[in-house]
Amino acid sequence: MALASQPLPSMTVQFDDENTTNLKDLLFVAQTVLEQAIDLLDNDLKEDEQLTVPSKFLPGSTIGKHLRHARDHFELLLICITSPPPYVLNYDSRSRNTPMEISRKAARTALLDTIRRLQTIVPTSNWNESITLNAVTPFPQTFQTTFARELWFAGLHCVHHWSMVRVIAGEMNINVGDDCFGFAPSTLVASGAPPDPFISTVFRCYTGREHSLGKAIAKI
């Protein structure tokens, strides 16, 4: 059964200096990869049960878990940058067994909420804002990083998990309609197509089907 259509947020955020212009590109990528997941929910997955089918080749993995995990990174970064300084980030502080892991409607709503929060918070953030990142590698480690670097990482991390979602979908004979779902921008660029036309091709490819982001590209 198809999901009830809830409009995707249009990208009408204003950027007016070098700091925010740099963030504009990262916000574009973040919104693109999250909308790819919404496109998957709207057009490729037909039943909630498909979110919870365990993978044969990736033990313990389900599509729902990957959607939740990838979104978590954006949410944790946004919580970090909107908290009082000093800014401390820990990607291992994640929620599990959430409604979006078992419900397409809940997943769609959660992803849309994150897109809207990104559109509100990113344009007013400092590109080079210092963040202390605590991580388990599996050894406890502490790194100094920046808001922009972590926003870039959250997008790349998303693509990584979309590639695994594609594998799990294939196990269920689900065809992912977006040919670029789960492919990193660097992989597309490495195909060797001419630079100028290829930039447009990457943008088109990264939006998947013609949803609202396709229109936003023309305004960028």
N, C-alpha and C positions, 0 to 999 in steps of 0.2 A: 504494500500500500504506500502511495506517495505521501511525503510529508506535506503538511499545510505550508504554503509559501509565505514566508515572512521576509519582507524586503531586506536586501543586504545594504549596509550603510555605505553611502557614497563617499568618495574621498575628496572632500571640499575643504580640507585643512589648509590654513594659511601659513606660509613660511616666508620670513622677511629679512633674514640675515644669513651670513655664512654658516653659523652654528646650526640653525634650524634647517637650512637648505641641505646640509649634509644628512641631517636626521630624516629629511623627506625621503631620501632613497631607501633608507633602512625601514621606514614605516611602510613604504610601498611594497617591499619584499615581505615584510611581516604580514601585511594584510593579504597579499597574494597567496602565500602558502596556507594561511588559515581559511581563506575562501576556497582553496582547492579541496580542503576537507569538507566544507559545507556542500560543495558540488558533489562530492562522493556520496554524502548522506542523501542529498536531494535526488540524485539521478542513478546511482549505481547500486546502493544497498536498498533492498526492498522490504526487509523484515528486521525487527529489533534483534532477533536471535542471531543474525549474522554478525553482530558486534561481539558476541560472546563465544563463538565457535573457536576452540583451541587450535592453534597451528600445529601441523604435523612436523614441520621442519624447524620451527622456532618454539621450542618447548616453553609453555607458560604464557605464550603471547596470544592476544586476541586483538582484533581491530579496535575495539572499545578501549582497551588498555593503552594502545599506542596513541589514540586520539587524546585521551586524558593526559598522558605523560608529556606529550609534546606541548599541549596547551599550558600545562603546569609551569613550564620554564618561563613563558611570557608573563604569567600571573605572578610568579615569585619575583621576577625582576621589577614588575610594576609596583608590587607591594614594597619592595626594597626602596625604590627611588622616591616613593611618596611618603615614606616614614621619616621621622626626624633624623638628621645626621648625627654621628657618622653612619654612612651607608654600609650595611653588612648583608651579604647575599649567600644563601646556602641552597643549592638546587636539590639537596637530598631531603629537605623538609617538605615532603610532598604528601598530598592526600591520596588515598586509594579507596577502591570500592565505592566510587561516586556514581550518581545516576547517569552521567554521560557515558559510562562504560557499558550500560545495558539498554539505553533508550536513545533512539535516533533523534527524537524531539528534544530531549535533554541535552544531547551532544550539540545539536544545532544551536540551541539557546546559549549554551556555555561559550561556544566559539564566537557567536555574534557579540556576546557581552565583552569578550576579550578584545575583539576588533574595536569596539566602541571605546573601551578604556585606553587602548593604544592611541586612537585618534585624539583623545582628550589629553593624555599625559605626555606623549612623545614630543609634540611641538613646543611645549613649554619647558622641556628638560634641557640640561646642559650636556652637550655632546661629549665633553671631556670630564664629566663629573666622576670623581674618584670613588671606587667601590672596593671594599675588602671582600674577597671571595673565599669562603671556607669550603673545602672539598675533601672527599674521601677517595683515595686513588689506587688501592684501598688504605693507604696510610693517610692520616690527617695532614692536610696541607692548607696553607694560607697564601693567597696571591693578591697582588694589587692589580686592579683592572679599571675599566671605565664603563660608563653607561652605554656608549655607542658600541663598544666591543661586545658587550653582553647581549645587546639587541641584535647585532649581527649573528652572534652564536646561536641565539634562540631560533632565528630563522633557518640557519643551516641545520641545526639539530632537528627541526621540524621535517625538513626534506629527508634527512636520514631515516626518520621513523615512517614517513610516507612510503619510502621504498619497501619497508617491511610490511606495511599495510597492503601494498600491491602484491607482495608474495602471498600473504594470507588470503587475500581476495581471489587470487589465482587458484589456490587450493580448493576454493568453493566454486570454481568456474564462473567467477564474477569478473566481467570485463570492465576495467577502469577506463572510462571514456576519455579522460584527459591523458593524452600521450606523454605529457611531460610530468605527470604526477610522480614524485619520488626521484626526479632527476635534478641534480644540483646545477645552478647557473654556470659554474666553471666547466661542467661536463658538456653543456650545450655550446658554450663558447669554444671549447676545444675541438668542436666538429670541423672548424676551419672554414666556415662560411665567411663571405666578405663582411668586413666590420660594420659599415653603416646599415645595409639592409638586415644584417643579422641581429642588430640591436632590436629592431622592430620585431623580428621573428621570435627572439627570446621573450619579449614582453607578451606577444600573442600566445606563445607556447605556455608561458608561466601562468596565464589566466585560465587555461583550460577552456571550458565552454564559454559562450558569450553571456556572462553574467555582468553585474553592475561594474566590476572592475575594468572590463573591456572599455566601457565608456570613460572611466576615470583616466585611462592611459592617454586619451586624446587631449586631456586637459593638462597633462604634466609637461 
